[in-house]
Amino acid sequence: MLARKPRDDRGVQEHAASLLVTQGALVALSQADALAVVGYMRPHRLSAGTVLMRQGEHGGDESMALILSGDVTVESVSATEELVVSVLGPGSLIGELGLVDQTARSATCTAASDLALAVLKREAFEQLMAEQPGVATRLLLAISQRVAGHLRETNRKLLTLARVNKALQQELGAAHAVNRRLLQQLDQAAPPAAEPRP
């Protein structure tokens, strides 16, 4: 379907390439480069409930997937709870960090519905680098820009969280000061304790 095949798959490849250059994927990539990248991708269909990758897993399947149809939930697990970070749909990428740095997955991705994916495995990516180094370079640049955008958004959220935290600390400090004054007033207004009789 997405592999280099006869021209009857050209429409499918063009559709996948157009999804690859959307806001959810690699908007910095040109349509021509996206079409070249799609030629190295392979189609995958998965049923709802299938786990595509687990947070903390290493190696074995370093790949990047473009969602062609369906939805994927992205969850991050902390020491105390699971948190659904986002739900991704057609035109979204998952796993691009693992493709580049081959480290542990940073989140768990699960098919929320039946999925059609275009997958670029590490071996195919290396083949792309060998056969079309210019396209591979522009793909890496587009992935870097995407990651930088995520980092900026995370920094913005952390700054907002720090501001909210500071405001809450100020509110708690003010409430504590009011409570302290009220307790002092109560202590001053209370009648002196009677001395015990001998």
C-alpha positions in Angstrom: 0.0 0.0 0.0 2.6 2.6 1.0 5.7 0.8 0.0 7.2 1.5 -3.4 4.6 -0.3 -5.6 3.0 0.3 -9.0 1.2 3.6 -9.8 -2.3 2.3 -8.6 -1.2 3.1 -5.0 -0.2 6.6 -6.0 -3.4 8.1 -4.6 -2.9 6.3 -1.2 0.7 7.6 -1.1 -0.3 11.1 -1.9 -3.0 11.0 0.8 -0.5 9.7 3.4 2.0 12.4 2.3 -0.6 15.1 2.7 -1.3 13.9 6.2 2.4 13.9 7.0 2.7 17.6 6.4 -0.2 18.7 8.6 0.0 20.5 11.9 -0.2 17.2 13.9 2.8 15.8 12.0 5.6 17.5 10.2 4.3 20.8 8.8 7.9 21.9 8.0 8.3 19.0 5.4 7.6 19.8 1.8 4.9 17.7 -0.1 7.6 16.3 -2.4 9.8 15.2 0.6 6.7 13.8 2.4 5.9 11.7 -0.7 9.5 10.4 -0.7 9.3 9.5 3.0 6.0 7.8 2.6 7.7 5.5 0.0 9.7 4.0 2.8 6.8 3.5 5.2 4.7 0.4 5.5 1.0 0.0 6.2 -0.2 -1.4 9.5 -3.7 -2.1 10.7 -4.4 -2.5 14.4 -7.6 -3.3 16.3 -9.0 -1.1 19.0 -7.3 -1.7 22.4 -4.0 -2.7 20.9 -1.0 -1.1 22.7 1.3 0.4 20.1 4.1 1.2 22.6 4.5 1.2 26.4 6.1 3.9 28.5 9.6 2.8 29.6 10.0 0.1 27.0 13.4 -0.1 25.2 14.4 -1.1 21.8 13.2 -3.8 19.5 10.8 -1.6 17.4 12.2 1.8 17.0 9.7 3.3 14.6 7.6 6.4 13.9 3.9 6.0 12.9 1.6 8.3 11.0 -2.1 7.9 11.9 -4.0 7.5 8.7 -7.4 6.7 10.3 -8.6 6.1 13.8 -7.6 7.5 17.2 -4.8 6.8 19.7 -4.7 7.7 23.4 -1.4 8.8 24.8 -0.9 8.2 28.5 1.9 9.0 30.9 2.2 7.2 34.2 3.7 8.9 37.2 4.5 7.3 40.5 0.9 7.9 41.7 -1.4 7.9 38.7 -2.1 7.5 35.0 -2.7 10.6 33.0 -4.2 10.8 29.6 -2.0 13.3 27.9 -3.9 13.5 24.6 -6.0 11.7 22.0 -4.4 11.8 18.6 -6.2 11.3 15.3 -5.5 11.2 11.5 -2.4 13.2 10.5 -0.7 12.8 13.9 2.7 11.2 14.5 3.7 8.9 17.3 7.1 7.5 18.2 9.3 10.0 16.4 11.6 10.4 19.4 12.2 6.6 19.5 13.1 6.7 15.8 15.7 9.3 16.4 17.3 8.5 19.7 16.4 4.8 20.3 15.7 5.3 24.0 12.8 4.2 26.2 9.4 5.3 25.1 8.1 8.4 27.0 4.4 7.4 26.9 2.0 4.5 26.4 0.0 4.7 23.1 -3.1 2.6 22.8 -5.5 2.3 19.8 -8.8 3.9 20.9 -10.4 2.6 17.7 -9.4 0.5 14.8 -6.3 2.1 13.3 -4.6 2.4 9.9 -1.0 3.5 10.2 1.9 4.2 8.0 5.1 3.1 9.9 8.7 4.1 9.3 10.9 1.6 10.9 14.5 2.4 11.9 15.9 0.1 9.1 13.8 1.9 6.5 14.9 5.3 7.9 18.6 4.2 7.6 17.9 3.1 4.0 16.3 6.6 3.4 19.4 8.2 4.8 21.6 6.1 2.4 19.5 6.5 -0.7 18.1 10.1 -0.3 20.3 11.9 2.3 18.8 15.3 1.4 15.3 14.1 2.2 16.5 12.3 5.3 18.2 15.5 6.5 15.0 17.6 5.9 13.0 14.9 7.7 15.3 15.1 10.8 15.0 18.9 10.7 11.2 18.7 10.6 11.2 16.2 13.5 13.6 18.5 15.4 11.3 21.5 14.8 8.3 19.4 16.0 10.1 18.4 19.2 11.3 22.0 19.8 7.7 23.1 19.5 6.6 20.5 22.1 9.4 21.6 24.4 8.3 25.3 24.1 4.7 24.3 24.8 5.8 22.3 27.9 7.9 25.2 29.1 4.9 27.5 28.7 2.8 25.1 30.7 5.4 24.8 33.4 5.6 28.6 33.7 1.8 28.8 34.0 1.9 26.1 36.7 4.7 28.0 38.6 2.5 31.2 38.5 -0.5 29.3 39.8 1.6 27.7 42.5 3.0 31.1 43.6 -0.5 32.5 43.7 -1.8 29.6 45.8 1.2 30.0 48.2 0.3 33.7 48.6 -3.3 32.9 49.2 -2.4 30.2 51.8 0.0 32.6 53.4 -2.7 35.3 53.7 -5.2 32.8 55.1 -2.6 31.6 57.6 -2.0 35.2 58.7 -5.8 35.8 59.1 -6.2 32.6 61.1 -3.2 33.6 63.4 -4.8 37.1 64.1 -8.2 35.5 64.8 -6.6 33.1 67.3 -4.7 36.0 69.0 -7.9 38.0 69.3 -9.7 35.0 70.8 -6.9 34.5 73.3 -7.1 38.2 74.3 -10.9 38.2 74.5 -11.1 35.1 76.6 -11.7 35.7 80.4 -8.7 34.9 82.5 -8.7 31.4 83.9 -10.0 31.2 87.4 -7.3 30.2 89.9 -7.9 26.8 91.6 -9.2 27.0 95.1 -6.9 25.9 97.9 
